[in-house]
Amino acid sequence: MPLPELTIYVIDDDQTVLQALVHLLETSGYHTRAFLSAESFLAEPILPGLGCIITDLKLDGMSGQDLQKWLVTSGYQMPLIVVTGHATVDVAVEIMETGAVTLLQKPYQPDMLISAVKRATERAAQWYYNNSAGGVPNAELIEFRRRLSELNAEERHVMRLMIGGLSNKAISAELACSMRTVDRRRSRVLEKLDVQTVPELARLCGAVEQDLVSRPS
């Protein structure tokens, strides 16, 4: 399975700096998304593993270091690059020991940032291909999650009943709808999720659940 386009998520509460970073990255061939705060980043539906994060250390609200701690404790697999105008030795050491790709001291040379992004995206690609949950490779799991997000509420309800082993007749009674409607929704679920059988659907949904449960709380 080919690697999807990686996204560089850039977080800085200075609009001018944010725009400059985005310009540098996009002229270097990267796809970016920009955020003025860590909170606005966390509010977005972002798939883990498909890119990296560049964040300033000092932000209004949640700091870059607090964001890093949240990512780690949530089991969120996303390489992190931290930039700062000032950091104590203790903070710098903690950030690196917690798993950041690097900490760049301002002012830094543009090629230093691009080099760090290259290392971060290589780490993201390695995670994407080499890890798995419930025996399902991350590459397949991430794609399945993307397809899941495209189901509407009715389709999700039918999917849960399908996984629960209910027959079409039982689903029809549960939803108070016709058998034809059930058949149509079942077909849409399987088509949208690109699976052939209910056991395959159950296996993939189980892997998604196992992945969530296995993350640190």
URTA-V508297 format. One record per pair of residues at least 12 apart in sequence whose C-alpha atoms are under 7 Angstrom apart, sorted by the first residue. I is the first residue (numbers start at 1). GAP is how many residues later the second one is. D is the distance in whole Angstrom. If there is no record, write none. Layout:
{{I & GAP & D} {I & GAP & D}}
This chain:
{{6 & 25 & 7} {6 & 44 & 5} {6 & 45 & 4} {7 & 24 & 5} {7 & 25 & 5} {7 & 43 & 6} {7 & 44 & 5} {7 & 45 & 7} {8 & 22 & 7} {8 & 23 & 6} {8 & 24 & 5} {8 & 25 & 6} {8 & 43 & 6} {8 & 44 & 5} {8 & 45 & 6} {9 & 23 & 6} {9 & 24 & 5} {9 & 25 & 6} {9 & 43 & 6} {9 & 44 & 5} {9 & 45 & 6} {10 & 23 & 6} {10 & 24 & 5} {10 & 25 & 6} {10 & 43 & 6} {10 & 44 & 5} {10 & 45 & 6} {11 & 23 & 6} {11 & 24 & 5} {11 & 25 & 6} {11 & 26 & 6} {11 & 27 & 7} {11 & 43 & 6} {11 & 44 & 5} {11 & 45 & 6} {12 & 23 & 7} {12 & 24 & 5} {12 & 25 & 6} {12 & 43 & 6} {12 & 44 & 6} {12 & 47 & 7} {13 & 23 & 4} {13 & 24 & 6} {13 & 46 & 6} {13 & 47 & 7} {18 & 16 & 7} {37 & 22 & 7} {37 & 23 & 7} {38 & 24 & 6} {38 & 29 & 7} {39 & 23 & 7} {48 & 28 & 6} {48 & 29 & 5} {48 & 30 & 6} {49 & 28 & 5} {49 & 29 & 5} {49 & 75 & 5} {49 & 78 & 7} {49 & 79 & 6} {50 & 74 & 6} {51 & 27 & 7} {51 & 70 & 6} {51 & 73 & 6} {52 & 26 & 5} {52 & 27 & 5} {52 & 28 & 6} {52 & 68 & 6} {52 & 69 & 6} {53 & 25 & 7} {53 & 26 & 6} {53 & 27 & 5} {53 & 28 & 6} {54 & 26 & 6} {54 & 27 & 5} {54 & 28 & 6} {55 & 26 & 6} {55 & 27 & 5} {55 & 28 & 6} {56 & 26 & 6} {56 & 27 & 5} {56 & 28 & 6} {57 & 25 & 6} {57 & 26 & 6} {57 & 27 & 5} {65 & 30 & 7} {73 & 143 & 6} {73 & 144 & 6} {74 & 141 & 6} {74 & 142 & 6} {74 & 143 & 6} {75 & 140 & 5} {75 & 141 & 6} {78 & 46 & 7} {79 & 21 & 7} {79 & 22 & 6} {79 & 41 & 6} {79 & 44 & 7} {79 & 45 & 6} {80 & 20 & 5} {80 & 21 & 6} {81 & 19 & 6} {81 & 20 & 5} {81 & 21 & 5} {81 & 22 & 6} {82 & 20 & 6} {82 & 21 & 5} {82 & 22 & 6} {83 & 20 & 6} {83 & 21 & 5} {83 & 22 & 6} {83 & 23 & 7} {84 & 20 & 6} {84 & 21 & 5} {84 & 22 & 6} {85 & 20 & 6} {85 & 21 & 5} {101 & 19 & 6} {102 & 14 & 7} {133 & 74 & 6} {133 & 77 & 7} {133 & 78 & 5} {134 & 73 & 5} {134 & 76 & 6} {136 & 71 & 7} {141 & 67 & 7} {144 & 49 & 7} {147 & 45 & 6} {147 & 46 & 5} {148 & 45 & 7} {155 & 30 & 6} {155 & 34 & 6} {158 & 27 & 7} {158 & 28 & 7} {159 & 30 & 7} {162 & 36 & 7} {163 & 35 & 7} {163 & 39 & 6} {168 & 14 & 6}}
